[in-house]
C-alpha cells in the first residue's frame, strides 16, 4: 500500500491511511508525507503502526519505483 501526500487534515486524509494501517497490521504500508504542517505531522506519526514505513521525502528519481512496485495506491 502506497500513500503520498502532505501532512494536512483536508487534502488526501492521511489520518484515514494511518487508521487503515492499524486495522490491517499484516499489510505493509509505505507513506511518503512531508511535514508541511509540523503539528499535524507530529500528531499523525507519534504512534506509528509497526507495518508503516514513513518517508518525509523521496527523490523524484526514486518515487517512480515506489509507484511501480505498489499493489495499492
C-alpha positions, -999 to 999 in steps of 0.1 A, spaced: 0 0 0 14 34 -10 2 68 1 19 100 -10 9 135 2 14 163 26 7 165 63 -26 183 65 -61 172 76 -80 182 45 -64 171 12 -57 133 10 -67 124 46 -35 108 58 -54 101 91 -75 75 72 -45 58 58 -29 55 92 -62 42 106 -63 16 78 -28 6 85 -37 -1 122 -67 -22 111 -45 -42 86 -14 -50 105 -2 -77 81 -2 -54 51 30 -33 47 23 4 41 47 29 26 38 65 34 55 95 19 44 125 37 62 158 40 59 178 72 42 209 56 21 212 88 45 202 116 18 199 143 -3 176 121 27 156 111 36 151 148 0 141 156 -2 116 128 32 100 134 35 99 172 21 64 173 33 50 141 20 15 134 47 -12 130 36 -20 95 42 15 83 74 27 66 74 65 67 94 88 45 94 126 47 108 129 12 116 106 -16 137 120 -45 119 122 -78 141 96 -95 131 71 -67 93 79 -64 86 62 -97 99 29 -83 76 32 -53 46 37 -76 56 8 -99 60 -17 -70 29 -7 -51 -1 -31 -52 -25 -4 -40 -23 34 -42 
